[in-house]
Amino acid sequence: MGDYRDVVEEVYAEAAEVPQAALCCTQSPVWELPGLVVPQAMLDRNYGCGSTVNPRDLSRAERVLYVGVGAGLEVLQLAYFLRREGGVVAVDTNPKMLAVAAELLEEAARVNDWFEPEMVTLQEGDALDLPLDDASVDVVGQNCLFNIFTPEHLTQALRETRRVLRPRGRFVLSDPVATRPMPEHLAGDARLRALCLSGALPLDDYLQKIVDAGFGTLEVRARRPYRVLDKARYRLDADLLLESVEVVAFADPIPDDGPCIFTGKTAIYVGTEDAFDDGKGHVLLRDLPMGVCDKTAEALSSLGREDLTITGSTWHYAGDGCC
């Protein structure tokens, strides 16, 4: 495949100058917030497959890193919540994309009284070698970028992200994933990889990559259809569904018994006592559902108790449970 990153640079240099309507078209509505006006040119270049901006991730954040600036849409949204000089650092390898983002952030300053361009620091930099110190940011976001990387480069990018995060910092990701392994003739196609189509990993592999980089807790917040690679155009035995996921990974240690991965499972106790205590830190009040990680759900299921109900994954976790 050669260096696929050269093709990525070409694709996004063009996308910076001329909007590409089909490139990573997001399925999540853009935040509409009081006093936030988004320049139309930013919306036209919204190259993502979900959203990585959520107020609950930013309540205590002083410094946020955004990897792959795009046209600056999510950078502007992050600045909306932080509202501090230098609060958002955005890095990108593509000079044309950085230039477009800088121009559009200047436009955003003209139509938003609260926004000053100094709130965002734009910097040329590579996700594989981030130009930031260890443990220097509270939150990192990336939207539909890491799926472009080969597995080896993905491992490197994830480790770099883990390095720059402070303890218990949050890594917010949105990427396509595949419902079965990607055939080699597609995975090796540099242009399809640049178009966020052929670099997608199966969800379990994607989550394991994040864990292997040193993230001890993961939350799957959303999972939805993204694209279909049809068998006719892509030379497949059967159509291949891609999905987009939104995941938050916490920079905390991996427990001895394995990572805590929340996929929306719930435990409900309906016994004769007021509560059920499994002796491992999980106290279920009678009749009240509690979110549990997949590891805990499996352990509770193995008890074989008729007064416990364990629901399946909803792929929508709101941070209301325990591991």
C-alpha positions as CSV (number, residue, x, y, z in Angstrom):
1,M,0.0,0.0,0.0
2,G,3.0,2.3,0.4
3,D,2.6,5.2,2.7
4,Y,-1.2,5.6,2.8
5,R,-0.7,8.8,4.7
6,D,0.3,10.6,1.6
7,V,-3.1,9.8,0.1
8,V,-4.8,11.0,3.3
9,E,-3.0,14.3,3.1
10,E,-4.1,14.7,-0.6
11,V,-7.7,13.9,0.2
12,Y,-8.0,16.3,3.1
13,A,-6.1,19.1,1.4
14,E,-8.7,19.0,-1.3
15,A,-11.5,18.7,1.3
16,A,-10.2,21.8,3.1
17,E,-10.6,23.9,0.0
18,V,-13.7,22.3,-1.6
19,P,-16.4,20.8,0.7
20,Q,-16.9,17.0,0.2
21,A,-20.5,16.2,1.1
22,A,-20.0,12.5,1.3
23,L,-16.8,12.5,3.3
24,C,-17.4,11.1,6.8
25,C,-20.8,12.6,6.8
26,T,-21.9,12.8,10.5
27,Q,-25.2,11.2,11.6
28,S,-25.3,13.3,14.7
29,P,-27.0,16.7,14.7
30,V,-24.7,19.6,15.3
31,W,-25.0,21.1,18.7
32,E,-27.4,24.1,18.8
33,L,-26.4,26.0,21.9
34,P,-27.4,29.5,23.2
35,G,-25.2,32.1,21.7
36,L,-23.3,29.8,19.4
37,V,-23.3,30.7,15.8
38,V,-21.4,28.3,13.5
39,P,-20.2,29.6,10.2
40,Q,-21.8,27.8,7.2
41,A,-18.4,26.9,5.8
42,M,-17.6,25.0,9.0
43,L,-20.9,23.1,8.7
44,D,-20.1,22.3,5.0
45,R,-16.8,20.8,6.1
46,N,-18.1,18.8,9.0
47,Y,-16.0,15.7,8.4
48,G,-16.9,13.4,11.2
49,C,-19.0,10.3,11.9
50,G,-20.5,11.4,15.3
51,S,-19.7,13.9,18.0
52,T,-16.9,14.1,20.6
53,V,-18.2,17.2,22.4
54,N,-20.2,16.7,25.6
55,P,-20.6,19.1,28.5
56,R,-20.1,16.4,31.1
57,D,-16.6,15.7,29.9
58,L,-15.7,19.3,30.2
59,S,-17.0,20.3,33.6
60,R,-13.6,20.2,35.2
61,A,-11.4,20.5,32.1
62,E,-8.9,23.3,31.9
63,R,-7.1,22.2,28.8
64,V,-8.4,20.1,25.9
65,L,-6.5,18.7,22.9
66,Y,-8.3,18.0,19.6
67,V,-6.5,15.8,17.1
68,G,-7.3,16.4,13.5
69,V,-8.7,20.0,13.5
70,G,-10.9,19.7,10.4
71,A,-12.5,23.0,9.6
72,G,-12.7,23.8,13.3
73,L,-16.3,22.9,14.1
74,E,-15.8,20.8,17.2
75,V,-12.9,23.0,18.3
76,L,-15.3,26.0,18.3
77,Q,-17.8,23.9,20.3
78,L,-15.1,23.0,22.8
79,A,-14.1,26.6,23.2
80,Y,-17.8,27.5,23.8
81,F,-17.6,25.4,27.1
82,L,-14.1,26.3,28.2
83,R,-14.0,30.0,27.4
84,R,-10.4,30.5,28.4
85,E,-7.3,31.6,26.4
86,G,-5.4,28.6,25.2
87,G,-8.0,26.3,26.6
88,V,-8.2,24.3,23.4
89,V,-5.2,23.0,21.5
90,A,-5.9,21.6,18.0
91,V,-3.2,19.7,16.0
92,D,-3.3,18.6,12.4
93,T,-0.7,17.4,9.9
94,N,-2.3,19.2,7.0
95,P,-1.3,22.9,6.5
96,K,-4.2,23.6,4.2
97,M,-6.7,22.3,6.8
98,L,-5.0,24.3,9.5
99,A,-5.2,27.5,7.3
100,V,-8.9,27.0,6.6
101,A,-9.6,26.3,10.3
102,A,-7.8,29.5,11.3
103,E,-9.7,31.5,8.7
104,L,-13.1,30.1,9.8
105,L,-12.3,30.6,13.5
106,E,-11.7,34.3,12.7
107,E,-15.1,34.4,11.0
108,A,-16.6,32.7,14.1
109,A,-15.1,35.4,16.3
110,R,-16.9,38.0,14.2
111,V,-20.3,36.4,14.7
112,N,-19.9,35.2,18.3
113,D,-19.4,38.0,20.9
114,W,-18.1,35.5,23.5
115,F,-15.4,33.9,21.2
116,E,-11.8,35.1,20.8
117,P,-9.4,33.3,18.5
118,E,-6.9,33.2,21.3
119,M,-9.1,30.6,23.0
120,V,-7.8,28.1,20.4
121,T,-4.2,27.2,19.7
122,L,-3.8,25.7,16.2
123,Q,-0.6,23.7,15.8
124,E,0.9,21.5,13.1
125,G,1.5,18.1,14.7
126,D,1.1,14.4,14.2
127,A,-1.2,12.1,16.2
128,L,1.7,9.6,16.1
129,D,4.0,12.0,17.8
130,L,2.0,14.6,19.6
131,P,3.8,17.9,20.3
132,L,2.6,18.1,23.9
133,D,4.2,17.2,27.3
134,D,3.2,14.2,29.3
135,A,0.1,14.5,31.4
136,S,-0.6,18.0,30.1
137,V,-4.3,17.9,29.1
138,D,-7.6,16.9,30.7
139,V,-9.5,15.8,27.6
140,V,-8.5,14.6,24.1
141,G,-11.0,14.4,21.3
142,Q,-10.8,12.9,17.8
143,N,-13.6,12.4,15.3
144,C,-13.2,9.9,12.4
145,L,-9.4,10.2,12.3
146,F,-8.0,7.2,14.1
147,N,-9.9,4.7,11.9
148,I,-7.7,5.9,9.0
149,F,-4.6,4.5,10.7
150,T,-3.2,1.0,10.1
151,P,-3.3,-1.2,13.2
152,E,0.3,-0.4,13.9
153,H,-0.2,3.3,13.6
154,L,-3.4,3.1,15.6
155,T,-1.5,1.5,18.5
156,Q,1.0,4.3,18.3
157,A,-1.6,7.1,18.2
158,L,-3.5,5.6,21.1
159,R,-0.4,5.4,23.3
160,E,0.5,9.0,22.4
161,T,-3.0,10.0,23.5
162,R,-2.6,8.1,26.8
163,R,0.8,9.8,27.4
164,V,-0.5,13.4,27.2
165,L,-3.6,12.8,29.3
166,R,-3.6,13.6,33.0
167,P,-4.7,10.8,35.4
168,R,-8.4,10.1,35.0
169,G,-8.4,12.3,31.9
170,R,-10.9,11.4,29.2
171,F,-10.3,10.4,25.6
172,V,-13.4,11.0,23.5
173,L,-13.5,9.1,20.2
174,S,-15.9,8.8,17.3
175,D,-15.0,6.3,14.6
176,P,-16.5,3.8,12.1
177,V,-16.3,0.2,13.1
178,A,-17.0,-2.9,10.9
179,T,-19.5,-5.6,11.7
180,R,-17.0,-8.2,10.4
181,P,-13.2,-8.1,9.6
182,M,-12.3,-5.9,6.7
183,P,-11.1,-7.9,3.6
184,E,-7.5,-7.2,2.8
185,H,-8.2,-5.9,-0.7
186,L,-10.2,-3.1,0.9
187,A,-8.0,-2.6,4.0
188,G,-5.0,-2.2,1.6
189,D,-6.7,0.5,-0.5
190,A,-5.1,3.8,0.6
191,R,-7.9,6.0,-0.9
192,L,-10.7,4.0,0.7
193,R,-8.8,4.2,4.0
194,A,-8.5,8.0,3.6
195,L,-12.3,8.2,2.9
196,C,-13.0,6.5,6.3
197,L,-14.3,3.3,4.7
198,S,-11.7,0.6,4.8
199,G,-9.8,1.2,8.0
200,A,-12.6,0.2,10.3
201,L,-12.0,-2.6,12.8
202,P,-14.6,-4.8,14.4
203,L,-15.9,-3.2,17.6
204,D,-14.3,-5.8,19.9
205,D,-10.9,-5.3,18.2
206,Y,-11.3,-1.5,18.3
207,L,-12.1,-1.5,22.1
208,Q,-9.2,-3.9,22.8
209,K,-6.8,-1.6,21.0
210,I,-7.8,1.2,23.4
211,V,-7.4,-1.0,26.4
212,D,-4.0,-2.2,25.2
213,A,-2.9,1.4,25.1
214,G,-3.5,1.7,28.9
215,F,-7.1,2.8,29.3
216,G,-8.8,1.0,32.2
217,T,-12.4,2.2,31.8
218,L,-14.4,2.5,28.5
219,E,-17.9,3.8,27.9
220,V,-19.7,3.1,24.6
221,R,-22.1,6.0,24.4
222,A,-23.5,5.5,20.9
223,R,-23.6,3.0,18.1
224,R,-25.4,3.5,14.9
225,P,-25.4,2.6,11.2
226,Y,-22.8,4.5,9.2
227,R,-22.3,3.0,5.7
228,V,-22.8,-0.1,3.7
229,L,-20.0,-1.5,1.5
230,D,-22.1,-3.3,-1.1
231,K,-20.9,-6.5,-2.6
232,A,-21.1,-5.3,-6.2
233,R,-19.0,-2.2,-6.0
234,Y,-16.5,-3.5,-3.4
235,R,-16.1,-7.1,-4.6
236,L,-17.5,-8.8,-1.6
237,D,-19.3,-12.0,-1.0
238,A,-22.0,-10.1,1.0
239,D,-22.7,-6.5,1.9
240,L,-20.6,-5.2,4.8
241,L,-22.3,-2.9,7.3
242,L,-20.2,-0.2,8.9
243,E,-21.3,1.5,12.1
244,S,-20.1,4.6,13.9
245,V,-19.4,4.5,17.6
246,E,-18.8,7.1,20.2
247,V,-16.6,5.9,23.0
248,V,-15.0,7.6,26.1
249,A,-11.9,6.1,27.5
250,F,-10.6,7.0,30.9
251,A,-6.9,7.3,31.6
252,D,-7.0,5.2,34.8
253,P,-5.2,1.9,35.6
254,I,-6.5,-1.3,34.2
255,P,-7.9,-3.4,37.1
256,D,-6.3,-6.8,37.9
257,D,-9.4,-8.6,36.7
258,G,-9.5,-6.7,33.4
259,P,-10.9,-3.4,32.0
260,C,-14.3,-2.0,32.8
261,I,-16.2,-1.7,29.5
262,F,-19.7,-0.3,29.7
263,T,-21.9,-1.1,26.8
264,G,-25.3,-0.2,28.4
265,K,-26.0,-3.4,30.4
266,T,-28.1,-3.1,33.5
267,A,-28.6,-5.2,36.6
268,I,-32.0,-5.3,38.5
269,Y,-32.6,-7.0,41.8
270,V,-36.1,-8.0,42.7
271,G,-35.6,-10.2,45.8
272,T,-37.1,-10.0,49.3
273,E,-34.4,-7.9,50.9
274,D,-34.1,-4.1,50.5
275,A,-30.8,-4.5,48.6
276,F,-28.4,-7.1,47.2
277,D,-24.7,-6.8,47.9
278,D,-22.4,-9.0,45.8
279,G,-19.5,-8.4,48.2
280,K,-17.5,-6.8,45.4
281,G,-18.6,-3.3,45.7
282,H,-22.0,-3.6,43.9
283,V,-25.1,-2.8,45.9
284,L,-28.3,-3.2,44.0
285,L,-31.3,-1.5,45.6
286,R,-34.5,-3.6,45.0
287,D,-36.4,-2.7,41.8
288,L,-33.9,0.0,40.8
289,P,-31.9,-0.8,37.6
290,M,-28.2,0.0,37.9
291,G,-25.7,0.2,35.0
292,V,-22.9,-2.3,35.2
293,C,-19.9,-3.0,33.1
294,D,-19.8,-6.1,30.9
295,K,-17.4,-7.8,33.3
296,T,-19.7,-7.3,36.3
297,A,-22.7,-8.3,34.2
298,E,-21.1,-11.6,33.4
299,A,-20.1,-12.2,37.1
300,L,-23.6,-11.4,38.3
301,S,-25.1,-13.7,35.6
302,S,-22.9,-16.5,36.7
303,L,-24.5,-16.5,40.2
304,G,-27.6,-18.0,38.7
305,R,-30.0,-16.1,41.0
306,E,-33.6,-15.9,40.0
307,D,-33.9,-12.5,41.7
308,L,-31.4,-10.9,39.4
309,T,-32.1,-9.7,35.9
310,I,-29.1,-8.7,33.6
311,T,-30.1,-6.9,30.5
312,G,-28.2,-6.9,27.2
313,S,-26.1,-4.1,25.7
314,T,-28.0,-1.0,24.6
315,W,-24.7,0.5,23.3
316,H,-25.8,3.7,25.0
317,Y,-24.3,4.3,28.4
318,A,-25.0,7.4,30.4
319,G,-22.4,7.1,33.1
320,D,-24.9,6.0,35.8
321,G,-23.4,2.7,36.9
322,C,-20.4,1.1,38.6
323,C,-17.9,-1.6,37.8
